């Protein structure tokens, strides 16, 4: 069964940090480049940070210098280290392959709330 499980979200103050974790419990995505996406309330889901098929890492301009993406293939985990969080970072965060589309399987996501 295809299953991505996100965790690590929470409510923080601006300037604080969170580490989000994604587990590919079935190992289905082991051959894929992976990414984190986020969906703020009332807005579309957008890419935040991604591993590319060429071995690089890309970040949305809004998180460059603050977020760090890492992957442990042996453990099947994808981690997003989020530092200096801002209120505009508040969203539900999802992990998935890169690229991923609406019709792909998505997990439940993990909620991040940032208060000023």
N, C-alpha and C positions, 0 to 999 in steps of 0.2 A: 504494500500500500504506500502510495506517495504521501509523505508527510513531512512538512517543515514546521518546526515548533519554535516560536520566538519567545524570548523571556528577557527580563532585566529592566523593563520599563518602570516608571514610577513618577512621583511628584517631587520636583526639586525647585530650588531657588535659582534665579539667573546667576550664572557664573559657576555653578556646580557641575559635577560630572556624572555620567551614567555609562555603564557598559552593557550593551545589548548582545544577547547570544542567540544564535539560530542553530538548531540541531536538525540535521538531515537523518532522521531516524531510520529510514529504509536504505540509505546509501544510494538513493536513486539519482542524486545530482552529482555524484563523485566525479563525473567526467565533464561537468559544466562549469563555465565561469559563473560566479555568483555575485549577488548584489543585495544591497539594502534599499528599500523604497519607503516613502512615507506619504501619508494622506492626512492633511490637516482637515478639520471639520468643514464640510461644505465644499471641499476642493478636490481636485483630481489627485490620483496617486502618481508621484514623481520619483525619479531616481535620485538617490542621495549619494551613494558610493558604490563602486563596482570594480570587480576584478575582470580584466579583459581576457579574451582568449589568447592574447599575445603575451600574457604574464604581467601586464601593467595594472595600475590602479588609477581610476578616475574618480573625481569628486565633483559634486555640484559646487559652483562658485560660492554659494552661501555658507558652505561648511568647510571649505579649504582652510587648512591650518588649525582647525579645531577638532575634526573627526579623523579617526584612523581606522582603517579596515584591515582585518587580518583573518586568515583562514588556517585551520588545522585539518588537513585532509584526512589524516589518520584517525582523528576523533570525529570527523564529519561535522565540524562546527565552523561557523562564520561569526566573527565578533566585530561589533562596531563600538569603538571607544569614543565617547562623545565628551568633549571638554568645553568649558566656558559656554555652557548652554544658554540660549537666548529664548525669550518668549515665542519668537517666530519658529523655533524648532519643535514646538508642541504639535504632536500628530500621533497617529497610529503608525508604527513602524513594522514593515514586513520584509522578510528576506525571500529571495527567489533566484532563479537563474538569470543570467544576463545575456540577451534581453528576455524579458517576460511580458506577457500580454494579458488582457482581461480574461481570456478564455483558458489560461493556464490554471493549474491548481495553486491556490493560495492558502496559507495558514491563517490563524486567528489574529495574528499581529500582537504587538505589545504597545500599550499606551504610554506616551511620554507627555507629561504636563510640566510646564516651566512657568513659574510665577515671577513677576518682576519685583 
